[in-house]
Amino acid sequence: MSRSFQINWWLEFQDYLIITFGLLCYAVGFTCFLMPHEITPGGTTGLGAVIFYATGWWKVQYTFFLANAVLLAMALYVLSWRFCLKTIYAVAALTALLSLVEWVMQYLWATNPELFPAGYNAHVKLPIVTDNAFMSAVFGAGFIGIGMGLVFLRNGSTGGTDVIAAMINKHRNVSLGTMIMLCDVGIITSSLFLPHSNLQTLLYGYTTLICSTMIIDYVVNSGRQSVQFLIFSDKYDEIASGINSLHRGVTVLNGQGWYTKQERKVLIVLAKRREANTIFRIILSIDPNAFVSQTRASGVFGYGFDRIKLRANADRDRAEIEKMKAKVASDQAASTAGRNK
């Protein structure tokens, strides 16, 4: 088994492990904190919650699974197959985790009711963790935001409006959290028409949405930070090959030590912050005496990193760029003609 395959397999395994943990956070936040107070979040989970609160028998998982089947069919034509594969996994896993967490909560209520002094909501058949609905909304939003952020960070999705947001974010420079919020406002507002709902519950839903949106953006933006390495080593070729196995490019520069006056190679590497430890391990395993400098890169755009995206006025921006290019070419031609005279 090649070293490159081992690293790629391990990175892929890490992706699914973190996605699963993120989905568990989502399921805990929704089932343990929001459902007992009948607070409606966004997404297809929120849509399922509205239907469940209205009927009392049509489970959230049913709506979640069916709605995502339609959205995934659309996503296959727009997003990468890896994103869709991870989304299919996430939809199946979250459907199972929602049922699992619900069962655990009901089991704990049946065996240890003293854990829930706030009582039991017979309408949704779940014990109440705390009788403070606002605290439940904040904690639920925290778990949901962290969970969704971790899933997005690993190029996955919890389905629903996440898929819509990711499709738009792929071509427009709009934050994922903002797009999800725009898609979810209507779902939360619809909960006002439920028999057991009121303005206070609606405001709790908006609180959940705002808090989870902020946390999603924080988690995703933190994970997208990039770093730059300057590596000085006599075994630069082996280190460069090892880093290439991560599908990261390496630039080799010719350098000279001013003190020793000796020529030596310098490696420049741009990578995601989460890949920094892996790169350090590669360097350490090849040349423990290598000299390495690591700095934070505030923005890295291009293949393997974030795409350069244009906003809604993309056509106008392109036209202005073309005019600038034409002007530069015209000035260069005029300058060349003047020198030839």
C-alpha positions in Angstrom: 0.0 0.0 0.0 1.5 3.3 -1.1 2.1 6.1 1.4 -0.1 8.4 -0.6 -3.0 6.0 -0.5 -2.6 5.6 3.3 -2.6 9.4 3.9 -5.6 9.9 1.6 -7.5 7.0 3.2 -6.8 8.4 6.7 -7.9 11.9 5.7 -11.2 10.6 4.2 -11.8 8.6 7.4 -11.2 11.7 9.4 -13.8 13.5 7.3 -16.5 11.0 8.0 -15.6 10.7 11.7 -15.9 14.5 12.2 -19.1 14.6 10.1 -20.6 11.9 12.3 -19.7 13.8 15.4 -21.2 17.0 14.0 -24.4 15.1 13.2 -24.5 13.8 16.7 -24.2 17.3 18.1 -27.1 18.4 15.7 -29.3 15.5 16.9 -28.6 16.3 20.6 -29.3 20.0 20.2 -32.6 19.4 18.3 -34.0 16.5 20.3 -32.8 17.3 23.8 -33.3 21.1 23.8 -35.7 22.3 21.1 -38.3 19.6 20.7 -39.3 19.4 24.4 -40.3 23.1 24.2 -41.7 22.7 20.6 -39.2 25.3 19.2 -38.9 25.2 15.5 -35.4 25.4 13.9 -34.7 25.9 10.2 -34.0 23.4 7.4 -35.9 20.3 6.6 -35.6 19.3 10.2 -37.6 22.4 11.1 -40.1 21.6 8.4 -40.4 18.1 9.8 -40.8 19.6 13.3 -43.7 21.8 12.1 -45.5 18.8 10.6 -44.8 16.7 13.7 -46.0 19.4 16.1 -49.2 19.8 14.0 -50.0 16.0 13.7 -48.4 14.5 16.7 -47.6 11.3 14.9 -45.7 12.0 11.6 -42.1 11.8 12.8 -39.5 14.5 12.0 -37.3 11.9 10.5 -39.9 11.0 7.8 -40.1 14.5 6.4 -36.4 15.0 6.8 -35.6 11.9 4.7 -38.1 12.5 2.0 -37.4 16.2 1.5 -33.7 15.5 1.2 -34.1 12.8 -1.4 -35.5 15.5 -3.7 -32.8 18.0 -2.9 -30.0 15.5 -3.3 -31.2 14.7 -6.8 -30.8 18.4 -7.6 -27.4 18.7 -6.0 -25.9 15.9 -8.1 -26.0 18.2 -11.1 -24.3 21.2 -9.3 -22.0 20.0 -6.6 -19.1 17.6 -6.5 -19.7 13.9 -6.2 -17.8 13.9 -2.9 -20.0 16.5 -1.4 -23.1 14.6 -2.5 -21.7 11.3 -1.3 -21.0 12.8 2.1 -24.5 14.4 2.1 -26.2 11.1 1.4 -24.2 9.6 4.3 -25.1 12.6 6.5 -28.8 12.3 5.7 -28.9 8.6 6.4 -26.8 9.0 9.6 -28.8 12.0 10.9 -32.1 10.2 10.3 -30.7 7.3 12.4 -29.2 9.6 15.1 -32.4 11.6 15.5 -34.2 8.3 16.3 -31.4 7.1 18.5 -31.2 10.3 20.6 -35.0 10.3 20.9 -35.0 6.7 22.1 -32.2 7.5 24.6 -34.1 10.4 26.1 -37.3 8.3 26.4 -35.3 5.5 28.0 -33.7 7.9 30.5 -37.2 9.3 31.4 -38.5 5.8 31.9 -35.6 4.6 34.1 -34.4 7.8 35.8 -37.2 10.4 35.8 -35.4 12.3 38.6 -32.9 13.5 36.0 -35.6 15.7 34.5 -37.2 17.7 37.3 -38.8 20.0 34.7 -41.1 17.2 33.7 -42.3 15.6 30.5 -44.0 16.9 27.3 -46.6 14.4 26.4 -47.3 16.0 23.1 -43.8 15.3 21.7 -43.2 12.4 24.1 -39.9 13.8 25.4 -38.6 14.8 28.8 -37.8 18.4 29.4 -34.1 19.1 30.2 -34.7 22.6 31.6 -37.9 24.5 32.1 -36.2 27.7 30.9 -37.2 27.8 27.2 -34.8 30.6 26.4 -31.8 28.6 27.8 -33.0 25.5 25.8 -33.1 27.7 22.6 -29.5 28.9 23.2 -28.1 25.5 24.1 -29.9 23.9 21.2 -28.6 26.6 18.8 -25.1 26.0 20.1 -25.2 22.2 19.5 -26.8 22.7 16.1 -24.3 25.4 15.0 -21.3 23.5 16.1 -22.6 20.3 14.4 -23.5 22.0 11.1 -20.2 23.9 11.1 -18.2 20.7 11.5 -20.1 19.0 8.7 -19.6 21.9 6.3 -16.0 22.2 7.3 -15.4 18.6 6.0 -17.2 19.3 2.7 -20.4 17.6 3.8 -23.9 18.7 4.6 -26.8 18.0 6.9 -29.1 18.2 3.8 -32.1 20.4 3.4 -31.4 24.1 3.1 -27.7 23.4 3.6 -27.7 21.9 0.1 -29.4 24.9 -1.4 -26.9 27.2 0.4 -23.9 25.2 -0.7 -25.1 25.3 -4.3 -25.4 29.1 -4.2 -22.2 29.5 -2.2 -20.3 27.5 -4.9 -20.8 30.3 -7.4 -21.4 33.4 -5.3 -19.4 35.0 -2.5 -22.2 34.7 0.1 -21.6 33.2 3.5 -23.2 29.8 4.2 -24.8 31.0 7.4 -26.5 33.9 5.6 -27.9 31.7 2.9 -29.2 29.1 5.4 -30.8 31.9 7.4 -32.6 33.3 4.3 -33.9 29.8 3.4 -35.0 29.1 7.0 -36.9 32.2 8.0 -40.1 31.0 6.2 -40.0 27.6 7.9 -39.7 29.1 11.3 -42.4 31.7 10.7 -44.8 29.0 9.6 -44.7 27.6 13.1 -46.7 30.5 14.3 -49.8 28.9 12.8 -49.5 25.7 14.9 -52.2 25.1 17.5 -49.7 25.1 20.5 -47.5 28.0 19.2 -47.4 31.7 20.1 -45.2 34.7 19.5 -42.9 33.7 22.3 -42.2 30.3 20.8 -41.7 32.0 17.4 -39.1 34.4 19.0 -37.3 31.4 20.5 -37.1 29.9 17.0 -35.6 33.1 15.6 -33.1 33.1 18.6 -32.1 29.6 17.7 -31.6 30.6 14.0 -29.5 33.7 14.7 -27.3 32.0 17.3 -26.7 28.9 15.2 -26.0 31.0 12.1 -23.3 33.0 14.0 -21.7 29.7 15.3 -21.8 28.1 11.8 -19.9 31.1 10.3 -17.4 31.1 13.2 -16.7 27.4 12.9 -16.4 27.3 9.1 -14.3 30.5 8.8 -12.0 29.3 11.5 -11.5 26.0 9.7 -10.9 27.6 6.4 -7.8 29.5 7.6 -4.7 28.8 5.6 -1.0 28.7 6.6 2.2 29.2 4.7 5.4 27.2 5.3 9.0 28.1 4.4 11.0 24.9 4.7 14.8 24.7 4.6 16.3 21.2 4.4 18.9 19.2 2.6 16.3 16.6 2.0 14.0 19.0 0.3 13.1 16.6 -2.5 11.8 13.9 -0.1 9.8 16.5 1.9 8.3 17.9 -1.3 7.3 14.4 -2.4 5.7 13.7 0.9 3.7 16.9 0.9 2.6 16.3 -2.6 1.0 13.1 -1.4 -1.5 15.3 0.4 -2.4 16.8 -3.0 -0.7 20.1 -1.9 1.6 21.9 -4.3 5.1 22.8 -3.4 7.2 25.6 -4.9 11.0 25.2 -4.9 13.1 28.3 -4.8 16.9 28.8 -5.1 18.3 30.4 -2.0 21.7 31.3 -0.5 22.7 31.4 3.1 24.4 34.8 3.6 26.5 33.6 6.5 27.7 30.3 4.8 27.4 31.6 1.2 26.1 28.1 0.3 23.3 27.5 -2.2 20.3 25.7 -0.9 16.7 25.0 -1.9 13.7 26.6 -0.1 10.3 25.1 -0.2 7.1 27.2 -0.1 3.9 25.5 0.8 0.4 26.8 1.2 -2.0 24.5 3.1 -5.2 24.5 5.2 -4.6 25.1 8.9 -6.0 21.6 9.7 -3.3 20.1 7.5 -0.4 21.8 9.4 0.1 19.0 11.8 0.2 16.4 9.0 2.8 18.5 7.2 4.9 18.8 10.4 4.8 15.0 10.8 6.0 14.5 7.3 8.9 17.0 7.8 9.8 15.4 11.1 9.8 11.9 9.8 12.1 12.8 6.9 14.4 15.5 8.4 14.2 16.2 12.1 16.8 19.0 11.7 14.8 20.9 9.0 14.3 24.6 9.6 10.6 25.5 9.2 8.8 28.8 9.4 4.9 28.8 9.6 2.8 31.9 9.2 -0.9 32.5 8.8 -2.2 33.4 5.4 -5.2 35.7 5.6 -6.6 34.6 2.2 -5.6 31.9 -0.3 -7.6 31.6 -3.5 -7.2 29.1 -6.4 -7.1 25.4 -7.0 -7.2 23.4 -3.8 -8.3 26.5 -1.8 -11.2 28.9 -1.8 -12.5 29.9 -5.2 -12.5 33.5 -6.4 -16.2 34.4 -6.4 -18.0 37.3 -7.9 -21.0 38.9 -6.3 -24.4 39.6 -7.9 -22.9 42.3 -10.3 -20.6 39.7 -11.8 -21.3 40.8 -15.4 -20.5 44.4 -14.7 -17.3 43.4 -13.0 -16.2 41.2 -15.9 -16.9 44.1 -18.3 -14.8 46.5 -16.3 -11.9 44.0 -16.1 -12.0 43.5 -19.9 -11.9 47.2 -20.4 -8.9 47.5 -18.1 -7.2 44.7 -20.0 -7.9 46.4 -23.3 -6.6 49.7 -22.0 -3.3 48.1 -20.8 -2.8 46.3 -24.1 -3.5 49.6 -26.0 -1.0 51.5 -23.8 1.6 48.8 -24.3 1.1 48.8 -28.1 1.4 52.6 -28.2 4.6 52.5 -26.1 6.2 49.8 -28.3 5.3 51.8 -31.4 6.9 54.9 -29.9 10.1 53.1 -29.2 10.3 51.6 -32.7 10.1 55.1 -34.2 
